[in-house]
Amino acid sequence: MIFRQLFDRESCTYTYVLGCEKTREAALIDPVLELVERDVQMLDELNLDLKYAVNTHVHADHIFGNKAIKKILPEVKSVLGEEGNEEAMADIRLSEGDVLEVGETIKIEFLSTPGHTNGCHSLVVRDGPTTMVFTGDTLLVRGCGRTDFQQGNSKSLYKNVHEKIFTLPDDTIIYPAHDYKGRTMSTVAEEKQYNPRLTKSLDEFVDLMDNLGLPYPAKIDVSLPANLVCGLHDVPPGAK
Ligand SMILES: N[C@@H](CCC(=O)N[C@@H](CSS)C(=O)NCC(=O)O)C(=O)O
């Protein structure tokens, strides 16, 4: 598989390029509006034909890149998980267990992992002997997504991480949607051992999440309405 991990310094978001070596068809995971030109240039340089812009959830901290991508590449389809995203727009919606095929070699399996938001999904990709999971904001390196808006629920997050992500093989590589400390990836084994939140008991975890005291993301008021219509709105002046 052709694979790239790209970073947005402003929102600390990772965008991923997955490309099929055989057909050159590709998917982007979690593209950010302001960095679409960078992403499209990267795809072009890698001789990849973008088919899908997949979002792990309706993000609160940045606007999807979908609209800007479709302006450049009108055939690209937006993809979102079905569960919990009934009010959000997307060209393709996939439910728990569904697989998005990209070219001949890439299969992206959708897992419904609500908790950070009620519409969060994690994406499992198997590449030969390697399993990788794109966890969005459900599981971060040594952390996890907050649960204080968008129908967040700390009990669900804990249950979904333990039952759906921590049951993947120990050497599964975890690629998160964000990191705020410069880390790029982890593994299931590492997070089972060292994640300071998810190694707690459920009650301790719920208490911790209830008391994080984080300020709301700076762009939440523009990002949520924009992303509910799949980034297909007119971006208000000054929203960048
Ligand atoms: N300062 C950032 C927002 C930081 C933040 O709240 N990140 C979210 C994921 S993006 S909604 C989160 O879940 N963080 C978990 C944590 O423990 O930090 C901004 O203003 O955009």
The ligand as an SDF file (V2000), in Angstrom:
LIG
                    3D

 21 20  0  0  0  0  0  0  0  0999 V2000
   -7.2490   23.3540   21.3460 N   0  0  0  0  0  0  0  0  0  0  0  0
   -7.8910   22.7190   20.2510 C   0  0  0  0  0  0  0  0  0  0  0  0
   -8.8420   21.6400   20.7230 C   0  0  0  0  0  0  0  0  0  0  0  0
   -8.1900   20.5730   21.5510 C   0  0  0  0  0  0  0  0  0  0  0  0
   -9.2070   19.4680   21.8160 C   0  0  0  0  0  0  0  0  0  0  0  0
  -10.1610   19.6690   22.5270 O   0  0  0  0  0  0  0  0  0  0  0  0
   -9.0160   18.3330   21.1520 N   0  0  0  0  0  0  0  0  0  0  0  0
  -10.0220   17.2910   21.1480 C   0  0  0  0  0  0  0  0  0  0  0  0
  -10.0190   16.6250   19.7970 C   0  0  0  0  0  0  0  0  0  0  0  0
  -10.4700   17.7740   18.5530 S   0  0  0  0  0  0  0  0  0  0  0  0
  -12.3950   18.0660   18.9610 S   0  0  0  0  0  0  0  0  0  0  0  0
   -9.8220   16.2570   22.2100 C   0  0  0  0  0  0  0  0  0  0  0  0
  -10.6100   15.3410   22.2900 O   0  0  0  0  0  0  0  0  0  0  0  0
   -8.7930   16.3660   23.0270 N   0  0  0  0  0  0  0  0  0  0  0  0
   -8.5530   15.4080   24.0630 C   0  0  0  0  0  0  0  0  0  0  0  0
   -7.5490   15.9010   25.0400 C   0  0  0  0  0  0  0  0  0  0  0  0
   -7.3880   15.2470   26.0620 O   0  0  0  0  0  0  0  0  0  0  0  0
   -6.9220   16.9520   24.7740 O   0  0  0  0  0  0  0  0  0  0  0  0
   -8.7010   23.6880   19.4370 C   0  0  0  0  0  0  0  0  0  0  0  0
   -9.0060   24.7960   19.9240 O   0  0  0  0  0  0  0  0  0  0  0  0
   -9.0700   23.3180   18.3210 O   0  0  0  0  0  0  0  0  0  0  0  0
  1  2  1  0
  2  3  1  0
  2 19  1  0
  3  4  1  0
  4  5  1  0
  5  6  2  0
  5  7  1  0
  7  8  1  0
  8  9  1  0
  8 12  1  0
  9 10  1  0
 10 11  1  0
 12 13  2  0
 12 14  1  0
 14 15  1  0
 15 16  1  0
 16 17  2  0
 16 18  1  0
 19 20  2  0
 19 21  1  0
M  END
$$$$
